[in-house]
Amino acid sequence: MNSQSRTVEPAKIPVVDFEKLSGNPEERKVSLQQMDDAFKSFGFIYLSNHTIRQELVDEAFTWSQRFFKLPLETKRLIEHPQSADDHRGWAKVGAGLVSQGVWDPTEIEAMRQTVLPEQKEILEMGNPYSSDDRVANPYPNRLPPDDTFPGFRTFIEKWWDECINQEQLLMRCLCEVVGMKDLDFLSKQQTPGKNRSHMSWLHYLSMPASPLRSRDARRLNIHTDFGQLTLLFQDNIGGLEIHDDSANIFRPVLPKPGTVIVHIGDMLEKQSNGRWKSALHQVTAPPSFLYGDLPMPEDTVVERYAIAFYAHPDYNTMIEPLPGCEKAGKWRSLEWEDSMTAGDWMRKRVALEYEYKPSKV
């Protein structure tokens, strides 16, 4: 029994009530401060009473389970290419490799040969409305045809609309926190109809507990998110962990029914000039396998589903400190060029995950 692991407590991420963010001025002021403090300390919050109805969240998970249970030959028809630009489609287990702070393609390839594959499959999707505009989005979504999977495209449009609405309301809150007069400053970086935000629907396959318990494998490797703001919906299985810098350990982020996890990405950390933290996180086994009475090696960690929405600005947006963020904060999760567009940064990160093709010897 690993006594050290048993002492790890869950992350004490605060719950922010979105209704109070929309309430009277005094409630809003207190809740804005709570959100600001949490993003400064953790980079994460639980958001309760958010705008996305629970029935719609439940429906999204039902669609996700149905999609990943489609026959393999059906999913292969919409397979994700080895491309940093065409970030669309179904990615099988081992197709991508999430890494952090590793920029050399040769080193990435060495990791592919030595690190156990992340036990996940993903459906990567972008703006469902811009598929006919080859300038705004030259790479439309890869989704099963309607005659194979009827109703899915329509639901994706509905889900996208709800996520866009919620994240833009949160962007207004963040603009208010730093004292901007124009509360739509961040939302204006997302051109209506050409929004370059992104969605990942994830299925973590069931797997033996032993390599997760020994930390020889992860369901999703240690990383930060590279966008501005992430909305993360998780099922009740657990396994998400966030890095506690003060203790230099990862702590479980427990599922809380009725909430969505909201966390800061690299671009918003950069735009806030280090005020808010883009936190390291990973997905491994649920806490009961890691921090309780450990299971026998033959025990199996059950499958897990998660749905992520990543708010991204337009590709030509320069990622630089926002008005009101002239004073540098403490966070520098990743060092990058002082002048870089959102598109350059996203392509750099996606290329490392999907694009590199090893040379033949």
Secondary structure, 3 states (H helix, E strand, C coil): CCHHHHCCCCCCCCEEEHHHHCCCHHHHHHHHHHHHHHHHHCCEEEEECCCCCHHHHHHHHHHHHHHHCCCHHHHHCCECCCCCCCCCEEECCCCCCCCCCCCCHHHHHHHHHHCCCCCEEEEEECCCCCCCCCCCCCCCCCCCCCCCCCCHHHHHHHHHHHHHHHHHHHHHHHHHHCCCCCCCCCHHHCCCCCCCCEEEEEEECCEECHHHHCCCCCCEEEECCCCCEEEEEECCCCCEEEEECCCCEEEECCCCCCCEEEEECHHHHHHCCCCCCCCCEEECCCHHHHCCCCCCCCCEECCEEEEEEEECCCCCCECCCCCCCCCCCCCCCCCCCCCCEHHHHHHHHHHHHHHCCCCCC
